[in-house]
Amino acid sequence: MKRVFSVLCILIIGISFTACNDDASKTSTANEPANQATESKGQSGVQDEASAKNVVQIAAGSKDHTTLVAAVQAADLVNALSNAGPFTVFAPTNEAFAALPAGTVEGLLKPEKKDDLTDILQYHVSVGVFKTENMSDGQAIGQVNGSNITISKKDGKFFVNGNAEIKATIPASNGVIYVIDKVLLPPADKK
């Protein structure tokens, strides 16, 4: 009798285990297309309507930053800037890009100029959150491209590299955006 009971227990456990594995494989198969879609888009493909927007989502929703968004897309930086960060992004407005010499933006958006565009965009991004209340006159901040920017303060206003004024501060889920009125151009020789 003990032997029959033991065999029955093993049989029940085996059937239960097999049933659980079947459910897990069905769940896995059912989720594969969704996971593949997210993987192919990277972090930017994650849909989350409940959380605060990240720096890319905020810029994409701004009518004043369409040129910046187009540049970020052309440089394939959407996923990088959609990650957890934290980032400090100095975001030039459309007017700032329009002030560049004629043809500059169009030229940088060409596929063969992707490396130059990436360098310029990465010069607008710092890893970490740098709040204005903690910034000081003459402070150097390392940028993602390996160069530094310099913060200055004049009459209660903050400037980047002496001439790009910080016009607005926008908090994001993965950092902070500073709207600036000039495009930052990296130094020719990085140190």
TIMI-35683 format. One record per residue (C-alpha): z, y, x; residue number from 1; residue in one letter. Coordinates in steps of 0.02 Angstrom, whole numbers, plus 32768, in hexadecimal, padded with zeros to 4 digits. Example, Ala and Ser with C-alpha at 12.3 -4.5 7.8 and 13.67 -1.06 7.14 Angstrom:
% residues 2
+------+-------+------+-----+------+
:   up : north : east :  nr : rest :
+------+-------+------+-----+------+
: 8186 :  7F1F : 8267 :   1 :    a :
: 8165 :  7FCB : 82AC :   2 :    s :
+------+-------+------+-----+------+
//
This chain:
% residues 191
+------+-------+------+-----+------+
:   up : north : east :  nr : rest :
+------+-------+------+-----+------+
: 8000 :  8000 : 8000 :   1 :    m :
: 802A :  8077 : 808F :   2 :    k :
: 7F82 :  8053 : 80DD :   3 :    r :
: 7F24 :  8078 : 803B :   4 :    v :
: 7F86 :  811B : 8027 :   5 :    f :
: 7F5D :  814E : 80DB :   6 :    s :
: 7EA4 :  812A : 80C2 :   7 :    v :
: 7EA5 :  818E : 8020 :   8 :    l :
: 7EF9 :  8222 : 8075 :   9 :    c :
: 7E7B :  8220 : 8103 :  10 :    i :
: 7DED :  8216 : 8085 :  11 :    l :
: 7E2F :  82AA : 8020 :  12 :    i :
: 7E49 :  8313 : 80BE :  13 :    i :
: 7D9A :  82E7 : 80FA :  14 :    g :
: 7D4B :  8317 : 8054 :  15 :    i :
: 7DAD :  83BA : 804F :  16 :    s :
: 7D7A :  83E4 : 8100 :  17 :    f :
: 7CC2 :  83C0 : 80DB :  18 :    t :
: 7CC8 :  842A : 803D :  19 :    a :
: 7D14 :  84BC : 809E :  20 :    c :
: 7C8E :  84B0 : 8123 :  21 :    n :
: 7C05 :  84AE : 809E :  22 :    d :
: 7C4D :  854D : 804F :  23 :    d :
: 7C58 :  85A2 : 80F9 :  24 :    a :
: 7BA3 :  8578 : 8123 :  25 :    s :
: 7B6A :  85B8 : 8078 :  26 :    k :
: 7BCA :  865A : 8094 :  27 :    t :
: 7B81 :  866A : 8141 :  28 :    s :
: 7AD1 :  8650 : 8101 :  29 :    t :
: 7AEB :  86C9 : 8072 :  30 :    a :
: 7B26 :  8751 : 80EA :  31 :    n :
: 7AA3 :  8736 : 8170 :  32 :    e :
: 7A1F :  87AE : 812B :  33 :    p :
: 7AA1 :  8838 : 8117 :  34 :    a :
: 7AE3 :  881B : 81C7 :  35 :    n :
: 7A34 :  8816 : 8210 :  36 :    q :
: 7A09 :  88BA : 81BA :  37 :    a :
: 7AA5 :  890C : 8201 :  38 :    t :
: 7A85 :  88C4 : 82AE :  39 :    e :
: 79D2 :  8902 : 82B0 :  40 :    s :
: 7A0B :  89B2 : 8285 :  41 :    k :
: 7AA8 :  89AD : 82F1 :  42 :    g :
: 7B42 :  8A13 : 82C8 :  43 :    q :
: 7ADC :  8A93 : 8268 :  44 :    s :
: 7AAC :  8A0A : 81EB :  45 :    g :
: 7B5F :  89F0 : 81B1 :  46 :    v :
: 7B71 :  8A31 : 8101 :  47 :    q :
: 7C1B :  8A7C : 80D9 :  48 :    d :
: 7C23 :  8AFA : 804D :  49 :    e :
: 7CE1 :  8B06 : 804C :  50 :    a :
: 7D06 :  8B3E : 80FF :  51 :    s :
: 7CF0 :  8BE9 : 814D :  52 :    a :
: 7C43 :  8C07 : 8196 :  53 :    k :
: 7C1F :  8BF1 : 824F :  54 :    n :
: 7BC8 :  8C73 : 82BB :  55 :    v :
: 7B1A :  8C2F : 8297 :  56 :    v :
: 7B35 :  8C29 : 81DA :  57 :    q :
: 7B78 :  8CDB : 81DA :  58 :    i :
: 7AE4 :  8D1C : 8241 :  59 :    a :
: 7A69 :  8CBD : 81D4 :  60 :    a :
: 7AB2 :  8D13 : 813B :  61 :    g :
: 7AA2 :  8DC1 : 8186 :  62 :    s :
: 7A07 :  8E29 : 8160 :  63 :    k :
: 7A2C :  8E8C : 8200 :  64 :    d :
: 7A20 :  8DF4 : 8273 :  65 :    h :
: 797D :  8D9E : 8243 :  66 :    t :
: 7932 :  8DBA : 82F0 :  67 :    t :
: 79CC :  8D71 : 8344 :  68 :    l :
: 79C7 :  8CD9 : 82D2 :  69 :    v :
: 790E :  8CBE : 82F7 :  70 :    a :
: 7933 :  8CC9 : 83B1 :  71 :    a :
: 79C5 :  8C4E : 83A5 :  72 :    v :
: 7953 :  8BD5 : 8348 :  73 :    q :
: 78C6 :  8BE9 : 83C6 :  74 :    a :
: 793F :  8BC6 : 8456 :  75 :    a :
: 7984 :  8B2A : 83FC :  76 :    d :
: 7A35 :  8B70 : 8402 :  77 :    l :
: 7A5F :  8B5A : 8348 :  78 :    v :
: 7ABF :  8AB8 : 8362 :  79 :    n :
: 7B1C :  8AF6 : 83FB :  80 :    a :
: 7B58 :  8B92 : 83A0 :  81 :    l :
: 7B85 :  8B2C : 8304 :  82 :    s :
: 7C02 :  8AC3 : 8366 :  83 :    n :
: 7CBD :  8ADF : 8363 :  84 :    a :
: 7CBB :  8B5E : 83EF :  85 :    g :
: 7D18 :  8BD0 : 83F5 :  86 :    p :
: 7C94 :  8C52 : 841E :  87 :    f :
: 7C8C :  8D0D : 842E :  88 :    t :
: 7BDC :  8D42 : 83FE :  89 :    v :
: 7B99 :  8DF0 : 8420 :  90 :    f :
: 7B14 :  8DFC : 8399 :  91 :    a :
: 7A8D :  8E82 : 83AB :  92 :    p :
: 7A45 :  8EC5 : 8309 :  93 :    t :
: 798D :  8EC3 : 82DB :  94 :    n :
: 7989 :  8F7D : 830C :  95 :    e :
: 79CB :  8F4F : 83B9 :  96 :    a :
: 793D :  8ED2 : 83D1 :  97 :    f :
: 78BF :  8F50 : 838D :  98 :    a :
: 78F6 :  8FCD : 8413 :  99 :    a :
: 78B8 :  8F58 : 849D : 100 :    l :
: 780C :  8F7E : 84E6 : 101 :    p :
: 777D :  8F4D : 8472 : 102 :    a :
: 7750 :  8E95 : 847B : 103 :    g :
: 77F3 :  8E60 : 84D1 : 104 :    t :
: 783B :  8DFE : 843E : 105 :    v :
: 7794 :  8DAF : 8410 : 106 :    e :
: 777A :  8D7B : 84C6 : 107 :    g :
: 7828 :  8D2E : 84D3 : 108 :    l :
: 780C :  8CC8 : 8434 : 109 :    l :
: 7778 :  8C6D : 8483 : 110 :    k :
: 779E :  8BB7 : 84B4 : 111 :    p :
: 7775 :  8BD7 : 856C : 112 :    e :
: 77FD :  8C5F : 8571 : 113 :    k :
: 7886 :  8BF0 : 8529 : 114 :    k :
: 78EB :  8BED : 85CC : 115 :    d :
: 78EA :  8CAC : 85D8 : 116 :    d :
: 791A :  8CBB : 8520 : 117 :    l :
: 79A7 :  8C3D : 8535 : 118 :    t :
: 79EA :  8C9C : 85CB : 119 :    d :
: 79EC :  8D40 : 856A : 120 :    i :
: 7A3E :  8CF2 : 84D1 : 121 :    l :
: 7AC1 :  8C98 : 8539 : 122 :    q :
: 7AE9 :  8D41 : 8588 : 123 :    y :
: 7B24 :  8D75 : 84DA : 124 :    h :
: 7BA1 :  8CE4 : 84C9 : 125 :    v :
: 7C4C :  8CC3 : 8515 : 126 :    s :
: 7CB0 :  8C24 : 8504 : 127 :    v :
: 7D57 :  8C56 : 84B8 : 128 :    g :
: 7D8B :  8CDE : 8440 : 129 :    v :
: 7D9E :  8D8B : 848C : 130 :    f :
: 7DF1 :  8E00 : 8410 : 131 :    k :
: 7DDC :  8EBB : 8425 : 132 :    t :
: 7E98 :  8ED6 : 8420 : 133 :    e :
: 7EA2 :  8E6E : 84BF : 134 :    n :
: 7E0B :  8EBD : 8516 : 135 :    m :
: 7E25 :  8F3D : 859F : 136 :    s :
: 7DB8 :  8FBF : 85EF : 137 :    d :
: 7D59 :  8F70 : 8680 : 138 :    g :
: 7D7B :  8EBE : 8649 : 139 :    q :
: 7CF8 :  8E3F : 8681 : 140 :    a :
: 7CD3 :  8DAE : 860C : 141 :    i :
: 7C72 :  8D15 : 8645 : 142 :    g :
: 7BDC :  8CEA : 85D9 : 143 :    q :
: 7B8F :  8C40 : 85B5 : 144 :    v :
: 7AF9 :  8C65 : 8626 : 145 :    n :
: 7B6D :  8C78 : 86BD : 146 :    g :
: 7B6A :  8D37 : 86C9 : 147 :    s :
: 7BF2 :  8DB3 : 8698 : 148 :    n :
: 7BF4 :  8E42 : 861E : 149 :    i :
: 7C68 :  8ED6 : 8632 : 150 :    t :
: 7CCD :  8F21 : 85A4 : 151 :    i :
: 7CF0 :  8FDB : 85A0 : 152 :    s :
: 7D53 :  9045 : 8527 : 153 :    k :
: 7D29 :  90FB : 8501 : 154 :    k :
: 7D78 :  9165 : 8479 : 155 :    d :
: 7DBE :  90CA : 8423 : 156 :    g :
: 7D13 :  9073 : 841F : 157 :    k :
: 7CE5 :  8FD6 : 8480 : 158 :    f :
: 7C44 :  8FC3 : 84E2 : 159 :    f :
: 7BF2 :  8F32 : 853B : 160 :    v :
: 7BA6 :  8F59 : 85E5 : 161 :    n :
: 7BC3 :  9012 : 85C6 : 162 :    g :
: 7B42 :  902D : 853E : 163 :    n :
: 7B44 :  8FA9 : 84B4 : 164 :    a :
: 7BC4 :  8FE3 : 8436 : 165 :    e :
: 7C27 :  8F65 : 83D1 : 166 :    i :
: 7C04 :  8FA0 : 8320 : 167 :    k :
: 7C5D :  8F18 : 82BB : 168 :    a :
: 7CCB :  8E7F : 82CF : 169 :    t :
: 7CAB :  8DE5 : 8264 : 170 :    i :
: 7D20 :  8D4F : 826E : 171 :    p :
: 7CCE :  8CA3 : 8264 : 172 :    a :
: 7D10 :  8BF2 : 8255 : 173 :    s :
: 7CDF :  8BD1 : 8309 : 174 :    n :
: 7D02 :  8C79 : 8359 : 175 :    g :
: 7CDA :  8D30 : 8342 : 176 :    v :
: 7C3B :  8D97 : 8336 : 177 :    i :
: 7C2E :  8E47 : 8379 : 178 :    y :
: 7B9B :  8EA6 : 8331 : 179 :    v :
: 7B4F :  8F0F : 83BD : 180 :    i :
: 7AC8 :  8F95 : 83BB : 181 :    d :
: 7A6C :  8F61 : 845B : 182 :    k :
: 7A26 :  8EC0 : 84A2 : 183 :    v :
: 7A82 :  8E88 : 8540 : 184 :    l :
: 7A0E :  8E5C : 85D0 : 185 :    l :
: 7A57 :  8DEB : 8656 : 186 :    p :
: 7A59 :  8E28 : 8709 : 187 :    p :
: 79C3 :  8DF0 : 876F : 188 :    a :
: 7A2F :  8D97 : 87EF : 189 :    d :
: 7ABC :  8D31 : 87A5 : 190 :    k :
: 7B5C :  8D25 : 8807 : 191 :    k :
+------+-------+------+-----+------+
//
